[in-house]
Amino acid sequence: MKPDQLLRPMPAGLYCPAGDFYIDPVRPVARALITHGHSDHARAGHGAVLATRETLDIMGIRYGEDFCGSMQAAAFGERIDLNGVTVSFHPAGHVLGSAQIAVEKDGLRIVASGDYKRGADPTCAAYEPIACDVFITEATFGLPVFHHPQPKAEMGKLLTSLRQFPERSHLVGAYSLGKSQRVIRLLRDCGYDAPIYIHGSLARLCDYYVSRGIDLGDLRPATLEKGDPTDFRGAVIVGPPSAFADRWARRFNEPLIAFASGWMMVRQRAKQGGVELPLVISDHCDWPELTETIRELAPNEVWVTHGREEALVRWCELAGVPAKPLHLVGYEDEGD
Ligand SMILES: [Zn+2]
């Protein structure tokens, strides 16, 4: 069997004809395997959904319990037969519940990474390398200029700012699934034990992380109904970046806007967003992680998807690994 007979790009997403399922489809399909809960990968409206317990729970929180016709939870490493095709889920280190999906038939194994990273992150299971014939890698930060710094060093910048500007409310923009919980956990790991205030839209996902054993410390709602803006003097408030553009943000005392994202490496993006304190914290591989992962796995072939496909394809070819871009559309990660 040739690899593109086992999995092929279709308008709805990566499709396995033999197993009759899609991976992370962008349109409603009869059977979907979902790598993780970010909204560009996990959409509502499919028939049957197979994903990790955490991803199913996260989809239920975001879309309501009836987000699909039927669901099945896959444990990491469990081998599941779908019409003669064996599929298994393996940790991707991206956000809680995130998985790579291995698809096997007749001795051929393709691993679809979903989104992944190699750096330490106590809020989810660490990426596991899975030997494969074809590795499908994301390439969100697939350019040699992308080198992500140590997350704790970035958090140090926030802690320094809190000491320098003790009057100002520090508003940290972070996407609601994954990044905000990671930022909170990083602050705790850097010794910050004061209450952290969260925007209402983060509450259910933070509660869910805590229910799965991820200690986020003292979290409180960032609401001003009873108090006045000076209540939040010198406090850390975490919220989705979208909230910082509206009235919600203007209630705080001399707000200082920070934003935690891999894109904060690009100075122009920080400037455009009015970000005073960019924090380069990414849940995706940077260029060294992408290339080291391909070296480590040494697959026969690499397929590159969402992001900067061409540069990584070129790197693979120079390294002697056949590679091609998949040109899948509809993936703009909400959790960069
Ligand atoms: Zn993602």
Residues whose N, C-alpha, C, O or C-beta is under 5 A from the ligand:
A	BS01	ZN	H38 D115 D333 G335
